[in-house]
Amino acid sequence: MVAARFNEPISKKLADGAVAALEAGGVPGTQIETHWVPGSFELPQAALALARTRRYAGIVGVGVVIRGETPHFDFVAGEAARGLSSVALTTGVPVSFGVITALTEAQAWERAGGSVGHRGEEAARAALEMAVWKRELRSRTRGTSRRRD
């Protein structure tokens, strides 16, 4: 997992939820690593470095971007989303987007385990599901041929 330190109390809750979801999905805690980076803008760079090692079946990106009084929010949120997607597409390693983009801090908390859900848990489940899907796809296509309709 890569986690953004900016808005750390909320990011920590996202990271904790992601770890819990991965463990509930059968991933041993000893196989889960959390790599902290300064902010959500840096998530794609860290995810790419991790994906290139080929040591990870999936990567969960978590962070929080809260709209302020300037357009900075739009740039950071957009680049985090685009960058994480690009890492997945260019490396083939599943990378999930658990970055909260909210107008207010209260909205962010609601998405970190409040009434609107838990983006960290959701992102972890998505990464896990994609990693399993890719493993199953590889095992089905290895040594077998499937008829195309």
Stockholm file with secondary structure:
# STOCKHOLM 1.0

chainA/1-149         MVAARFNEPISKKLADGAVAALEAGGVPGTQIETHWVPGSFELPQAALALARTRRYAGIVGVGVVIRGETPHFDFVAGEAARGLSSVALTTGVPVSFGVITALTEAQAWERAGGSVGHRGEEAARAALEMAVWKRELRSRTRGTSRRRD
#=GR chainA/1-149 SS CEEECTTHHHHHHHHHHHHHHHHHTTCCGGGCCCEEESSGGGHHHHHHHHHHTTCCSCEEEEEEEECCSSTHHHHHHHHHHHHHHHHHHHHCCCEEEEEEEESSHHHHHHTEEETTEEHHHHHHHHHHHHHHHHHHHHHHHTTCCCCCC
#=GC SS_cons         CEEECTTHHHHHHHHHHHHHHHHHTTCCGGGCCCEEESSGGGHHHHHHHHHHTTCCSCEEEEEEEECCSSTHHHHHHHHHHHHHHHHHHHHCCCEEEEEEEESSHHHHHHTEEETTEEHHHHHHHHHHHHHHHHHHHHHHHTTCCCCCC
//
